Amino acid sequence: MKKITYNKTIEDEKPTKNINVIMCKILITGLFILAFSVNDASTQTFSDTDIHLSPSELEAIFMSKCCSHLAGEYRRPSDVYIPLSSESDLDQFSIYRSDYVSFVNDQQLGRDVQRVDVPEGQHYGMAMEYEFDGAEEVLMRWKQYLPEHWSPEAGTHIKFPGIGNRDRHGWGGRQTDGTGGWSVRTGLRSRPEQDDAVTVEFYVYHMDMGTWGTLYQWDTDERGAVLYRGEWAEMEVYVKVNTPGEADGIIKGSVNGEQRFEKTDLRFREKGYDQYDIREIIWHIYHGGASTSPVDQHIHFSDLEIWLGDVSSE
C-alpha cells in the first residue's frame, strides 16, 4: 500500500471558505445586535444575564441557540480537504476497488459529487484509503446523500467510511488483540416500518470485541431515526486512540453538528504497541455481513475534510 504523508491539501479552496466564515460572523453580529434592539419579549434571543457578556461570548451563545450546525467552522482549518467532485480527487487515495465510482452533477448542491453504486448481488461499492503518518486523534467530516430507493437487506447494514489502522487485525473477522490493528467504521440500516428513516451505528474492532466487530447504536430522534432518505446530511466521526494498555480510547459520532454517540473507554492497542495509532481514513462502501445488495442502489458523497491531531482553534 502506498503511503501518503498528509499536508494542507487543495489550498486554493480555503480562501473562499474563510471569506464565508467572515461573512457569517458579520451576519451573526448584526443579528444579535438586532435581537437586543427589539423590546418585544417574545422575540428576545438572549437571557437578561447574557447582556453582561463579551461580544465573543454573545456570539457563541447565538451560535448555540440559532446555528449550531455552523459550529464546525470555529475549528482550526482542516489538514486535508478533498472536494470529491472529479476523478482527479481519487489520486489522493490508495485504491483497491473503484469500478462503481463515478462523478455526477447533484441538482440539490448544484455541482458535481462522487457517486458510488452498489449493484444488485454485490458487496462492494468502493474500497479505498487515505493514508497518513500516525496521529493520536483524528476527526473526519463528509457530506452524504441517500436516494429514496436506498435499501440494504433487512437485518444487516451497509458499511460506510471510518477511521483505523488495519495491519494484521481489524477487519474481516481478524479479531483485534492490541498487537496488530483495529478499526472504527460507520454502518447504516433501514427502518422497515418507516420508508425514509435510517439508523446509524459504529462497527468497531477493538480489544474487547467478540468474534465480529461490536455494534454501537447512535442516538435517534423522536421517530427512531438518525438520517432520512432524500436529504443531504453532514457526518462526523472522531477517534482518539487509547493510551497503550489503558481503556481510555474515545469515539464520537455526529450528524449535522449534533453529537449522537460517545464512548470513552475503548482499548485499541496493547502496552508496547504505540505504532498502532491512527493511520488511515477508510473510504469504503460494503453491503453486509454475508448478504449482498438486494437492489441496484447508489450513494452520493461530497466535501471530505480531515483533522489530524487536536481539532480546536486554540
Secondary structure, DSSP 8 states (H G I E B T S, - for coil): ----------GGGHHHHHHHHHHHHHHHHHHHHHHHH---GGG--S-GGGGGS-HHHHHHHHHHHH-GGGGGGGS---SEEE---SGGGGGGSEEEE-TTEEEEEETTTTEEEEEEEE-TT-SEEEEEEEEEEEESEEEEEEEEE--TT----TT--EEEEEEEEESSSSSTT----SSSEEEEEEEEEEETTEEEEEEEEEEEE-TT--SS-EEEE----TTS-SEETTSEEEEEEEEE---TTSS-EEEEEEETTEEEEEEEEE--S-TT-TT-SEEEEEEEEEE-SS---SS-EEEEEEEEEEEES--S--
